[in-house]
Amino acid sequence: MTQSLLVLFVKNEEENILEWLCHHAEIGFDQILVLDNQSVDKTAMVVEKAAYFLPVSYMLWKDDMHLSAGLNKQGAAYDYCMHKYRSTIEWLCFLDADEFLIPPPGGHLHELLDQMSFSWCFSINWMTFGSSNLEAAGGRLVMEAFTQRGDQNDPVNGHVKTFFRPSRALQIINPHYVDVGGPVFNLNGEPIRWTIEGVTHPEDILHTGWRIHHYIIRSREHWVRRMSRKQPDGHARGWHTFSEYDQNDIIDLYAYSSARTVWDRLTTQGYTYFPVSQNSEDVIASINHVAKLSSIICFIDEVSASSLRGWAHEPGGDKPVTLQLLIDDVLVTSFTSDLTRRDVKASDINKEFVGFICRIPSKYLDNVEHLLSLRDEDGNVITFKAEGHQRESLAFRHMFTPQLIGQLDETEQASIRGWAAIARDTELQNFETRCHLLVQSGHRPVASIVADLPRPDVAAAHSIEGRCGFSFLIPHDLRDGTKQIFRVFVMPEMIELLGSPVTIDTSLNDDAERIVRLAKLVDQMTRYISKTMADDTFLKSRMQEAAALAEAIIPSRALSIINYIPWFYRHHQAMSQKVRATRHGPLISVVCPVYQPALHHFRAAIQSVLDQTYKNFELILHDDGGQSQEAIDMMMAMAALDNRIRVTLTAENKGISDATNRCINIARGDWIAFFDHDDLLVDCALDRMISSIKPDVSILYSDEDKIDDDGCLFDPALKPDWNYRYLLGVNYINHLTIIRTDLVRKVGGLRSEFDGAQDHDLLLRCVEQIEANRIVHVPEVLYHWRATSTSTAASVSTKPYVVAAGVKAVSSHLGRRNVPVSVESHPGHSLYRVTVTPIFKASVAVIIPFRDQIGSTERCVTQVIKHTTNHNLTIVLINNNSSSAEATIFIKQMRSHKNVIIIDYEQEFNYSKINNLAVETTESDYIVFMNNDLFVNDDDWLDTMLQEILIDDTVGAVGGKFLYQNRTVQHCGVIIGFGGVAGHAFTHESEFFPGYGARAWLAHQVSAVTAACMLVRRKVFVETGGFDEKSLVIAFNDIDLCLKITKLGYKIIVTPDFVAEHHESLSRGLEDTPEKVLRFNREASLMKRRWGNRLRRDPFYHPAFALTGRPFFDLVAPTTEVSLPNSHQRKEKVPTAIVLQETRALKRPKKALMTAAGPVR
């Protein structure tokens, strides 16, 4: 039998319920049951998340549940619990969300229950607390914020809350009193005398070691919300009740130790609250200080997106008063109230120079609610009148929109020119130039450029800095002789320039243009013949010959993610050669939820499954109450023709998760393949997936692309091998995925509360159950994702609930892993940023070699010290033969710094040996290797890297996103094998550019990161043997180290959330002498010998991508030569027409500005 159950009947308490649950679990309740009175806020979500780490269960209590004569809804709920737990619970207690059972210091509930074990029922008196004179208490724990009360013998404290044995209970009289057929005792073991049932006689009010703190008043702002809710008896509380209970005469810190316990527990789970002081004297001083009010009289007229406006004066004073503005309890600025206010002069105040206008910093104009308050010069609270009420604080929410000036000039053939500048300050006066721009062709991002060309005409006209112009030459990859629409946006706000969109004629030379037109005519005729004269093989063969001739004489383009369809043809040919049609192998259950599909797409989708070269499958279709008789008839007709199709129906639409689960429940196969009702499988998809199955494999996923309504393929998603960290940021696995049926059923299938990201949630729950080596990537495009106007393949904005569901899925997963995080999305995208809070205090050594270059070195060190405050930091400076006078002074200064160690290395520069030596001189648990030309500018830079080790304890090293001085990317991970040995990803892209698959935005696993700034766990570094100081003196030592770390089974993570400025190779210079070039080539050759096979295949860089040219853009042609499709092939399988449409252009030049973003969902 369980000893104790606490029951909470609650409605709309999302703000404080987590503290309530955590506190009562901490003091010893074995179980807590939340009966939700149909909350309309996020109460249910908070409780669900709490259940991952607290003994909490949840039940929705509806109006018609367990009705009992004479009982209201709350009474019926209590009666239900009394009967349900009569034989399974020893002690039962009912509390409200504003009632906290507070133990004596160190007390545990088991001790109290043992003390009262002689009784059947005992009660504890209320101790009612007031508002503590707080206007609002956002971000604070209840037990920490509300520490002031009235007299403990006030009659209101006659109310009690009761513990009782349900086995002895006869009747629930009211929330305060239970009839057990015998006396009710107080904590002194004395029978209680009642004024009425549930209210003790005034002389019997007792407060001993255990209390019930009643926080009925939780600030004025909270009371406003409380008045909007009715009591169980139907009446609503008013301000008279507030005044009755709002007693703040006595400071009472009895619950403060409990608040500290709860704060410790919740912050380790990733929640953020106002800090709880460890010193009671500080608390009392703070309370007294807060309670002290200023004599200044103040009126606020307006809080807008630009300023705070009003007036203020000191009665009896003649001088203008100075006010301090606080936002979210942080001092923002001070200002003087000395502007002319003739309206105040004309009033009884009779003072003119009392007005003020105070600018609100733009960082608070982010469409998030903030709390504004005012103080005088002595820090006393200024109460002010705003919106008709006297207040101590005022909530506001505004969104600031920067002002963009600029335009597209008249476009010339195949180029876009213009200029741009933007004001991001609330005064809209300080225009920034050198803007970062995104160029799109239709919906596709094709380039990120910097507007930094001289425009003296613009500078003279607008009085701005002159480098604001741009000129973008449309690459030959996009010049197919047609008119195309281009758009230009300023990043990161994505504000479109005046004159955009623009239509540009991408014509070629006359001869090429004639060839293209001829090819289009041939293409149209081929398409017509395929539809109308399917049996005329002679005519079709002649047209194929004409098409082949046209294809041969059109100048070819390099294969890329933009010139993708020719690549896919070759790719499909290569796959097809590996296929043998068979029925042998495991049964695959292809599950497809159906809801109001476009019939022509639906038919093509089903046919793409039936056309599979692998025959041992079943296709399970479930119509989810779509009420489309045409779709149902189609399913039934096709099922009648092929017994591998199974159809189920429901009359009610219950959502995609429920529909998919109904398919899974009747699946007979060993594997579940997930398929949407308007998408297409490549004909060999199942065969290629099955060919990768091994006994220990549980999940397989392939690559995919998108297909539009015209049957054209675009946006290939060429994915990395298994990448857990990347999956936390985006569901990159997506399509096609097949999972062992027993694993899907083990985790409970899909969950409706995650609809929109139900597949992401399922994957995260599945990977919790298996080892990483049981997840296999099949690096072949096997799935065409239909991009319609309402699908997330086109834009996640068509289904905004997808983002919220994704945040919830990632948060829930990490909650199950007990990783304390907060998760937020990148605005407008189903991309997620994970932040661990709090970060442990780490012992970190930052190692910085230098040789003169003191200006850079000093800035590097200063920035590290300035922005590293929460850790045990040691900076190790290795002086390699510095000779300047500035160096001598700098070294002397640094030697006096308590956190700095100076090592003099008087030999030839050997990067590996220098850093190995520095590591040996420290005992820190974490090592940061840092170049002296890298500058951090973020207080969280180190936390951002350290958190990756908390997210995944197999992480061995972490790097960041580093920018050149013009704020374009210098490093965001390293691609092994690129350019011979290794190359950086996304170089020279804008800092705001998402990169292919959003990898310039999202933390993900890579094969290597640069040691310009690399965090390494010390034990991992020692285990690898450190840098190779014999063979890799200068170059590739960081790549070699990362490959050794990976070989040991550790992971390398790059996190774009850590951004720093890097002046690449400033200190040691460029490889620009014969000796340096010879040494570089020698070290490159050694890397190829040492890591030969590894350099040919980076698991996080798809093998279809080229290892030269532009990373994540250029494609390698598959070995099989392309051939035109046979006449029986369907349009949906990428007809000849698509190849001809998509391959019209001249070869691109060797250098081009364009870089495609890849699919960003």
N, C-alpha and C positions, 0 to 999 in steps of 0.2 A: 504494500500500500504506500502510495506517495504521501509524504508528510504534509506538504503545503501547496495550495493553488491560490493564486491571486487573479481575480476577475476584474477587468476594466470594461465598462460600457461607455462608449466614446463616440463623438461625432466631430469631425473637422478639427483635429488637434495636431496637424502635421508639424507645427512649429516646435512643440515641446514634448511630443510623445516619446521620442527616442531617448531623451534624458530620463523620463519617467520609467521606461522599460529597463534601461540599463541600470538605474539606481536600485530598483527592486530586485533585479537579478543579482546584483552585487551584494545586497544585504542578506540573500539566502533563500528567496522563494524558489522552490523546486520547479514549478511551472507557472506560466503567466498566460492567461487566455484573454485575447482582445475581442470583444463583441462590438463590431463596427455598426453603428446606427446609421448606415447608408451615407457615409461621408461623401462629400463632393469635392474635397481637396485631395491631397496626396497622402492622406493618412494610411491607406491600405499599402501603398508602395513603401512607405517608411517602415511599416511593421514587417512587410515581407523581407526587406533587406536586413532588418534587425534579427530576423529568425535565423540568419546564417551564423550568427555568433552569440545569440542569447536564447534561453529556453522559452521561446515565445511561439504561440500558435494564434491563428487568425480565423475569425468566423464572421461572415456578413450576416447581420441580423435585420431581416426585412420586416415590413409592417405586419405581415400576415403570419409570422412564425410563432408557433406555440402559444396561441392566444389563451388567456385564462380569465374567467369571469372575475370582475372587480379589480383586475390588475392593468396598469398602463403598460406601455411597451417595455420600459426598463424593468418594471416589476416582473413581467412575464419572462424576461431574460434571466433574472436572478432566480426565479422559481424553477426554470429549466435547469440551471446549473445545480441547484440544491438537490434535485431528483437525479440528475445524470451522474453526479459524482458521489452519491450517498455511500457507495460501498468501495470506492477506489481512492478517495482523498481523506486524509485524517483531519486536516484543518482547511477551512475555506474563508476567504476574506474578499469583500467587495470594496474597491476604492474608485474614486473619480480621478480624472486626469489632473485636477488641481490639488489633489491630496497625496502627500508623500509621507510614508512611514519612515521616520528618522530614528536610527538607533543611537545609543550612547557611543562614544568613541570606541571603535574596535568591536562593537557589538555585532552578533550574528543572530539571525532569526531563529535558528535551532535552539539557541539559549533561551529566548523568550518563550518558545513553545514548550520547552522542557519545564520552565518556571511555572507555566500555567497549565501543566498537564493534568492537574487535579480537577479542572473545570470542564464544562461542556461549551462554555461561551464566555468570552471576556471582551471588554471594550476599552478604547483609548480615546481621551478627549482631544478635540481640535486645539491647535494653537494657530490662530488666524493672523496672517501677515498682510501688510498693506502694500502700496505701490512703490514704496521707498522713494517717492517723489520723482519717479522716472516717467518721462513722456513716452518712451518706447524702450524696448530691451532686445532689439534684434541682435542675434549673434551671441547672446549670453545665456548661460545656464540659469534656470529658475532658482536653484538653491544658492547660486552665487550672486545673482542680481538683487534678489528680494530678501533683505536682511533686517528689515525694520517692522515692528509690530506694536500693538497696543498692550494693555494690561492682560496678563494671562488669565485673570479671573473675570474678564469681560463676559457677560451672559452668553454671547455668541459662541464662546468656547465650551458651553455646556453640551454641544453636539458631540457625538462620538462616532467612531467606526469600530466594527465588530469582527472578531475572529470567532468562528463557531465550528463544531463538529457536524458535518452534514448528516452523519448517521443518527444524530439526536434531534435534528431540526424538524420542527412541526410546520412552521409557516414563516415566510418573509413578510414582516409587518411593513417595513419601509427600508430605504437604503441604509438606515442607521441601526435598525433593531431587528433581531431574529428571535422568534419564540422557540426555545428549546425545552419547554416544559419544566424549567427550573431557574435558579437565580443566574444573573449575569454579574461577573466579578470585575473589579478594577485591578490594576497591576499590583496593588497592595494585598490582594487576595480577599477584599471586602465586597460583600454584595452591594450593588449600586442602587441608590434611590433615584427614581425617575420623576421628573416633572411631567413629561409626556414620554411616550415610548421613543427612545433615541436621544433624549435630552436629559442630562443629569440634573439633579437638584443643585442650585448654585453653590451650596456649601460643600458639595462632593466633587467639584471640578478638581481633577488631579493631573499634575504633570510631573512624571518621574523620569526614569532613564529613557523610556521609549515614548515618542511623540507622534502625533499626526499633524504635520504642518499643512495648513490649509491656505494655499496661494490663490485665493479667489480673486484677488486684485493683482494683475500682472501688467501694470502700466496703464496709462490712459488710452494709449493706442490699442492695447489688447481689449480693453473694456468696450471700446467702440465696436469691435468685431463681435464681442460676446453679446452685446445688446441685440445684435441682428439675429441671434439664435434664441429660440423659445426654450423654456424649461419643459421637463416631461409633463407637467400639468397644463402646459399650453400658454402660460403667461411669460412675458418678456421682462428681463431686469432693466432698470433704468438708472439714471445718475444718482437717485436718492439711495439706492443700494450701494453704489460705489462710495458715496460719502459716509455711509454707515460703517462700511468695512475698512475704509482706507485710513487705518491708524498706523502712524509711523513714529511713535514716541520713544521706542526702546530699540536699540541696536542688538540684534540677537544672531550670533554666528554659530549656533548649535549645529546647523546643517553644513557648515563650511567644509569639514573634513570629508563628508559624503560627496560634496561638490567636487573636491579635488580627486576623489576616487573615480567618479564618473568622467571627469575631464581627462584623466590619464587613459581610461579605457577607450573612450570614443576617439580621442586624437590618435591613438595607435591604430584605430580602424579607419582613419582617413578623414574624420570629421573635424571641422574647424569651429572653435568657440573662443570667445573672449577669455584670455588667460585667467586662471584662478591662482591668486597669490598664496604663497606659502607662509606669509607672516600676517597674523591677525591684527597687529597694530597698524600695518599698512592698510589693511582693509578698513579699519575704523577711521583712519585718517582720510582715506579716499571718500568714505561715506560722508563724513563731516564736510569735506571740501565740496563735494558735489551738491550737498544740500544748501550751501551758501549761495545766496542769490545777489546779483548786482542790483544797484539802484537805478541803472540806466533804463530809460523808457525807449522802446523800439517798436517800429512798425515795418513790416515787410510788405511791399506793394506787389512784387512780382519776382518769381524765380523762372527765368527763361533759359533757352539754350545758349544765350550769350552772357547773361549777367544776373546778379542779385541786386534788386533795387529797393530802396526804402529810405527811412530816416530814423535818427536816434539822437537823444540828448540826455544830459544829466540834470535832473531838477535842481535848481539853485546854482547851477554852474553856467559860466559864460563861454568857456572854451569848447571847441569841437571835441567830440569823444572819439577814442580809438577802439575799434572792435576787432576781435579775432574770429576768423571763420574756420569752423571745424566741419569736415565732411567725414562721416563714418568714424567719428571720434578722433580723427587725425587733423592736427593743425595744418591748414592749407595756406593761409595768408593773413595779413593784418591790413586794415584800411581805416581811413579817417572819414568821419561823417561831417563834411564841411561844404557840400554843394548847396546851391540855392534851392530852397523850397518855399515859394511864395504862399502856397496853400497852407503850410504849417505856420508861416508868419501871420497869416490872416486868422488863424485859429486862436484858442485860448492859450496855446503854448507860447505864441508871440516870439518865435525864433526863426530866423531865415536860413542861416548856414548850418543846416542839420542833415542835409540829404547825402546819400551815398549810392554809388554804383560800383559793384565789385564783380570783376570777371571770374567766372567759374572755369577752372582748368578743363581743357577738352577731354582729358582722360576720364573725367566723371560724366561726360556727356555720351554715354555708351549704351543708352536704352536699358540700363539696369537701375533699379531703385537704390538711391543713396539717402542718407540721413544728414541733414544740415542742422548745425547748432552754432550759437554765438557765445563768446566770452568777452569780459572786459580785460583791461591790461593786467589786472591782478588774478585773472583766471576764474573769476566768479561767473556763475551762469547768468546770462541775460535772457530773461523771458521776453517774448515778443508777440505781437498780435499779427496773425496771418490767417487769411481765409475766414475771418470772422471769429477766431478763437485765440485765446491766450495760450502760448505754447513755449516749451523749452527746446523743441526740435521740430523739424518739418521734413517730411519725405518728398523727394522729387525724382522724376525720371524724364530725361530728355535725350535726344539723339542729335549730335552735331554733324552737319554735312559740310565737308571742306568745299571751298570755292575753287573751281577749275577754270582757268582761262587757256585758250589755245584753240587750234583748229587744224583740219586737213586743208592744205593748199590744193590748188588745181593739180590733179593727178596727171602724170605723164604715163606713157605706155609702160606697163609692167613695173611701176614704182609708185610708192605712196610717200608723200612729203608733208611736213607740217611742223608745228611747235606746240609746247605744252608747259604750263607752270601751275602750281597748286598751292593754296593757302590752307594750312592745317591748323592754324591758331584761331581762337574764337574772335579775335579782332579782325580777321580776314584781311590782314595787311602784309604779312610776311610771306611772300610768294617764293616757294622752293622751285628750283629748276633741276635739270638732270633727272627728270621723272623717268620711272620705269614703266614701260608700255607693253601691253599684250596685243598682238596682232592675231586676229581670227579670220579664217576663211570659212564662211558659213558658221557652223557651230564649232568648228575644230580650231583649237589653239595651234598656231603654226610657228610663232616666234615670240621671243621676249627681247626687247631692245631698250637701250637707254637714250633718251632725248638729250644729247650733250653736244650737238653740233652748234657752231657759232651762228647766232641770228641777231646781228647788230640792229636790224630794222625793228625787231620786236623789243629789244632792250631799250631803244630810244623811245618807242611809243608807250611802253608800259612801266618804264623805270624798274626793270628787273634785271637780274644777272643774265648775260647774253647767251650762255650755253644752254639752250632750251630747244634746239631744232632737231629734227630727225629726218632720215631718208631711208626708206625700206624698199629694196629691190626684190620683187616677187621672184622666188627661185624658179628655175625651170621645172622643178618637180610639180609645180602647180600650174604651169602655163600650158594648157591643153587647147588653146585656140578658142575658148569660149569666154563669155562674159561672166565674171564671178563677183560675188559680193564679199567685201572685206570690211572688218570692223576694227577699231582701235580703242583701247581702254587704258586708263591710268590705273596702275596697281599700287597698293592692294585694294583700294576702295572699289575698283572696277567701275569707274565713272567714264562714260563714253565721250569721246572728243566731239566737238562741234564739227559737222561735216561727215561724220560716220553714222551709218554705213555708207560705203561708196562702191559703186559698180565699176569694175575695171575690165577692159578688153585685153585678154591675155593672148592676143594673136601672135602667131609665129611668122616666119617669112612666107612669101607667096607660095612657093613650091610645097613647103610643108603643109600649108593651110589647105591646098588642093588635095593633097594626099589624105589629110584628116577627113575632109568632107567626103571623099570617095569611100573611105573606110566606114564612115557613118552610114552611107547609103547601102553599102554591102551588109552592114550589121542589121539595118532595118529590114532589108529583104530576107536575110537569114532568119530573123525572128518571125517574120510574117509566114515564111514557108514552113517553119517548124510548127506553127499553129494551124495552118489551113491545108497544107499538102503533105501530111505526115507520111504518106505511102510513096511519094515520088522520090525514090532514092537517087535517081540520076540527077534531078535538079538540085537536090540537097547536097550531093557530093560536089557538083560544080560550084555551088555557092561556098562550100567549105574551102575549096581550092582558092576562090577569089578572096575569101577572108584571110586565108593563110598568106597569099601574096601581099595583100594590103598590110598585114601585120609585119611582114618581112621588110618592107621598104619604109615603114615609119621609123624615124630615129628613136632608138630605145632610151629608156630612162633607167637610172639606177633603182634597184629595189629598195623600198623603205616602208615605214609604217604609213606613209601617205600613198606611195605607189605600191599598194599592198596586194591588190587582186592578182597581178601576175605572179607574185610570190606564192599566193595561196594555191594557184593552179599547180605550180611545180611541187609545192608541199603535198597537195592532195595526190598527185601522181606518185610521189615517193611513198606515201602511206599505202596507197592502193597496191603497190607491188609487194607489200609485206602481208597482204590479206589473203586468206583462203576461206571462202564461205563454208561455214560449219555449224552443226547443231551441237557439237561436243563442247563440254565445259559447263560451268555452273549456270543455273537458271538466274536470270536478272529480272527483277521486277521493276519496270519503269512506271513510276507513280506520277500521275498528272492530274492535279486539281483543275476543274473547269468552271469558269464563271463568265457568262455572256461573252464568248469569244467572237472575233470577226471570223465568219464562217470560212472564207477563203484561206485565211491564215491557219485556222484550226485544221482544215482538211490537209493542208500542206504539212503541218506539224505531225499529224498522225501518220501520214504517208512516209515522212522521213524516218519514223520508227520502223514501220513495216518494211522499208527498203534496206534495213540493216543487213550487212553481209554476215553478221553473227546472228544465228537464227534462234538460239535457245533463250528466249525472253518472253515475258508477258507484259502487256500494256494495260495498266489499271487506270481507268478514267472515272472520276467522281464529279458529277454535276452538283455544285454547291448552291442549290436553290436559285439558279440563274434565270429560271422561268423562260428559257429560250427553247421553244419546242423544236425549232430548226436544228439547234445544236444537239438536242437529245435524239432526234430522228437520225441525224448523221452518225452519232455514236452507235446507236442501235444497228443501223444498216451496216456499218463497217464491222461491228462485232459479229454480225450474222455471217459475214464473208470470211472472217479470220478468227478462229477460236482462241487465239492468243490475246485477243482484246476482251477485257472484262469491264463491265459498266455498272456503277452504282449511282443512286440518286438520293437527294434529300430535298424536301420542299422548302426548307428554311435555309437562308444564307448564314453560315456560321463562321466564315472566314477561312483563309488559306491554310492555317495550321490544322484546324479541325478536318477540313477536306482532305489534306494530305495524310493525316493520321488514319482516316477511314480507309484510304488506299493501303497504308502500311499494315493495318490490322488484318487485312485479308491476303496480304502478299504471301506467295509460296516460295519465292526465290531466296537464294542464299545472299543476294546483294540487292540493295535498293538504289536505283538510279533516279534522281530528281529531275523533273522535266516540266516546263511551263507550256501552257496550251497554245501559244502562238510562236514558239521558238522552233528551231530546226536542228536535228542531229545530222552531222556529216555521216555519209552512208557507212563508213567503216568505224564509227565512233565506239560502239560496244566491243568490236573485235580488238581495237587498239587498247582499250581499257583492260579487257580480259587478258591480253597478252602480258600485261604488267603485274598480274596477280601472282603473289607467292603466298605460302602458307601463313606467314607472319604479318601479312598486310591487311589492314582494316579499313583504310580510307584511301581512295584514289581521286585525283582531280586533274583535269586537263586544261588546256588553254581555250580561249574563246574569242569571238569577234562579234560585231553587231551587223544586223541586216536591216535595211530600210524597206519601206513599202514597195519600192521598185525592184527589190531583190539585189541591191548593191551591197557589197560587204565593205566595212570600214572599222576603224578603231580596234585593231587587234589587241587583246590582252594577253601578252606573252609573259607568263608568270615565273617567279622564282621557284626553286624547290622549297620544301617545307620551311616556313619562316614564321615562327610563333609570334615574335614581336610585331611583325607586319600585320598579322591577323588581328591583333588587338586594335590596330588603327583603322583597318578596313577589311571587309570580307573579300579579300583578294581571291579566295578559292572559288567561290561562286559556282560557275558552270564549266564543264560537266562534272558533277560529283557523284561517286557511287560509294556506299558505305555498307559494311556487312549488316545484314538484317538483324542479327542478334545484338549488335552494338546499338543500333537505332532503338530497338525495343528496350534494351537495358537502361538507356537514359530517359525513356519515357516518351520518345517521339518529339514532335514539335509542340510548342506552347503558345496558345492563342494570345496570351498577354504580351507576346513579343511579335505579333503580326506586323509585318513590314521589315523586320530583321529576324524572322523566325529561323531562317537558314543559318544566319550568323550565330544565333543562340544555340542552335543544335550542334553546330560544329565545335563551338567552345565547350559544350558539355561532353561531346564525344572525345575531344583531345584530352580532357581531364582523366579519361579512363584508360588511355593507351600510351605506349612509349612512342617517342618521335619517329623511330625507325619503322613504325607500322603505317606511316603516312607517306604516300608516294605521289609524286608529280609526274604526269605523263606529258612531256613537252611537245604536244601536238594540238593544233586547233581542231577541235572535234565538235564544237557547239556554236551555233549562230543565234545570238540573243536579239530578239525582235525589238527594234527601236521605234515605237509608235509615239504619238503625241502624249499619251497618258502613261507611258511606262517609265520605270526608273532607268531603263537602258538609255532613254533620251535625256532625262534630267530628273534628279531626285526631287526637284521643286514641285514636280507633279504629284508627289506623295509625301508631304512634309512629315507625316507621322513616322516615316521610315527612320529619320534621324533620331527622334526621341526613342524609338524602339532599339536602335543600335546602341545608343548611350546606355540604355538599361541593360542590354545584353552583355556588354563589356563590363559594366559595373558589377552585375550579378556574378559573372564568372570570377572576377578578381576577389569579390567578397567571399565566394566559396573557397578560394585559395588563401583567405585571411591576409590579403595584401591590402593595406589601408590606402585607398585611392579616391580621387575625384576624377570624373570623366566628363569631358566637354567636347562638343563637335566643332569642326571648322564650319563657319557660317555657310549655309547653303549646300553643304556636302555631307554625305554619310561617311565622313572621315573623323576619327576620334583621337583626341589628345588625352593621354593618361598622366596624371600627376600624383605621385606618392606623397602623403602627408601623415605624420611628420617624417622628415629624414633623420636617421640616426646621426649622432655626432661622431665624425670619423677622424681618424689620425691620417693626415695626408701630407705627403712631401711633394712639392712642385719643383721640378728640376729644370733649370734654365741655363744652358751654356751661352757664353758670349765672348766676343773678342772686339773690344772697343765698341763702336756703334752705341755710345752711352745714351744718347737721346732716346733711341728705340728701347734699349734695355731698361732704362729707368722708368719709362712709361709702362712697359710690360709688367715690371715688378710692382709699381705703384697701383696699377689697376687690379692686380691679383690681391694685394693687401686690402685695398678699398672694398672690393666686392666679395671678400671671403670672411664672414663674421661668425659662422655657426660651428666651425670645426677647429680641431687641433692642427693648426697649419704650420708647416716648416717649409721655408723656401731655400733651396740649395742652388747657389750661383756658382757655376764653374767658369773661372776666368782662364781663358785659353790665350795666353800671351798678349794681353792687352798692353798697349804702350803709350796711350795718350794721357795728357794731364787730366782730362775729364774723367778718365777711367780711374786714375789714382784717387781722386776726390770721391768718386762714386763708391769705390770699394771701401774706403775708410768710413763713409757714412753707413754703408750696409753692414759692416762688421759690428756697429753699435746697436743694430736692431736685434731684439731678442729672438725673433722668429726666423732670422736669416743666418745661413751657414755659407761661408765663402771657401771654395776649394780652388787652389791655384794649380792649373794643369799646364806645365811648361814644355809640352811636347808638340809635335805636329798634330794638326786637327784630325781627330779620329772620333767621329760622332758616337760610334758604338762603345768604344772604350771609355770615353768621357762619361757617358750616362751609366754604364755599368759601375764605374767607380763611385758615382754619386749615390746610386742605390745602396751600395755597401756602407755608406756613411750614415744612413738613416735607418730607423726602425719602424717607420710608418707603415700602416696596414695597406695604404693605397698610394700609388705613385702616379703623378701627372708629369709626363714628359711634355715640355713646352718650349717652342722656339721663342727667341727674344724679340721676334717681330710679330708676335701674336698678342692681341689686346682684348681682354674680356671687358664687357660693359654691363654685365647683368649680375645682380646680387645672388641669383639662383643658379649661376653657371655650374658650380660644383654639385649642388643638389640634383640638378638635372641629369648629370652623368651618374652620380651615385645611385639614383633611384632605379636605374636599370638593373642593378644588382639585387635590389629588393624585389623587383618584378620577376626576375629570373635568376636564381642563384647559380646557374651554370654560365653566366656572363663573365668573361675574363677581361675584356677590354672595351672601352667606350670612347667614341670620338664625336665630333660635332660638325656643324655647318659653318664653314669659314668663308669670309667674303673679301674680295679685293677692295681697294679704297673707293672705287666707284659703286660699291654695294652689289656687284655681281658675284656669282658663286666661284670660289676657288676650289673648295672641297666639300663634298657631301657623300663621302664613302668612296671606296676604291674598287675598281673592277679588275680582277686578276686576269692577266693575259692580254689586256687591252693595250695595243701599241707595242706588244712584244712581251713585256713583263707585267706592267700594271699601269692603270690610268685612272684619273679622277672622273667621277660622274658629274654631269650638269655644269661643267666649267663654263663661265662667262654668261650663264643665264641670270636673269634678274633674281634678286633675293626673294621676290614674291612669287616666282614661277613655281607651280606645283611639281614640275618634273613628271616623267613618265610614271603612270600609276600612282601619282602623288607622293613619290618617294623623296622628293625634296621638301615635303611637308611632314612626313610621318617617320617616326623612329622605326628602324627595321634592322634585321641582321644582314651583315655584309661579310665579305671575305677578309677585308682589311680596312684600316683607317690610317690616316697620316699621323706621324708622331709630332707634327707641329703642335698638336695638343691631343694627347691620348692618355686616358686614365686606365691604369692596369692594376689589378689586384696584386699585391706584393708576392703572395704565395704562388700565384700563377707565373709571374715573371721569373721567380727563382726556379720553378719547376721546368721552365723552358730552357734554362741556362743563360738567359739574358740575350742581349744583342750580340751578333757575330762580329767581334772586334778584330778578327784576323783577316777575314775575307771580304767583309762588307763594311768598309771604313766610312764611306760617305753615303752612297745611294742604296736604296732598297732594303736597308736594315730594318726599317719599320714594317715593310711588307713581309720580310722574312720572319720577323718576330710574330706577326699576326698569323702567319701560316703555321708556325710552331704552336701557337696558342690553340688554333683550330684543330690541329692534329691531335692535341691532348684531350679533345672533347669539349673545350670551352667555346663560347660564342663571342663574336665581335659585333657590337651594336653601334650604329651611327644614329644620333638623335638630332634632327634639325631644330629641336626646341632650344638647343644650346647654340647660339650664334656669336661668333667673334670675328674681329677684323684681322686679316693675315696679309702681311707684306712679304710674299713668298721669297725665301732664300735671300733675305736682305743682308744677313750677317756674313754668310760664307760666299755669296756671289753666285754667278751663273757658271754653267759648264761650258766655258767659252775659250779655253786654251787647249792646245793639242794634248798636253799631259792630262788635263781633266777629262777630255773626251775619251782618251785611251783608258783611263781608270774607270769611267762610267761604263764603257763597252765591256770591259773586263768583268765588272760586277754584274752587268746584265747577263753576260754569258754564264756566269756562275749560277745565277738564279734559274736560268733555263735548264742547266744540267741538274741542279738540286731539286727543282720542283716541276720538271718538264710536263708530266701528265696533268698536274694540278693547274698549271698555267693555261692549259688548253680548254679547261671547262670550269668556269666560275658557277657554282650552283645557284647563285643569286642574280645571274645575268643569263638570260635565255640563250640557248645555243643558236637560235635563229638570228640573233643580233650579231653584226659584224664586229670584229676586234680591231678594226681601223675605221677612220672616218669619224662619224658622229655617234657617240654611244646612245643606246636606247632609241636609235632612229634608223640607221642603215641596216639592211637585212642581207643575210647570206643566202645566195640562191641554192636551193636543194639540188642534190646531184643529178636528179632526173630531169631531162629536158621537158619543157612544157609541150603538150599537144592539145589540139582543139578538142572539145568534148564531142562525144558521139551524138548522133541525132536523137537518141532516145532519152538523153539526160534532160531533166526537168529544169525550168528556169530557176527554180529556187535553189538549185545546186550550182549557181553561178554560171549562167550561160555565156556563150561566146560574146554576146553583146556587151557584157560587163567588162570583159578583158579589153575589148576594143575601145570602149568609152574611157577606161581608166588608164590607158597607156599612150595617150597622145601628147608627146612633148619631146623637146630636144634633150640631150644629155645635160645634166646640171653641171655647173662649173665645180672645180675642185673645192673651192671655198664658198660657203653660203652662210647667210645669217640665220636661216630658219632652223628651229628646233621644235618638234611637236611635243605636246604635253602627254600624249597617250590618254588612255581612258581614265577620267577622274569622275567617280560616281558620287 
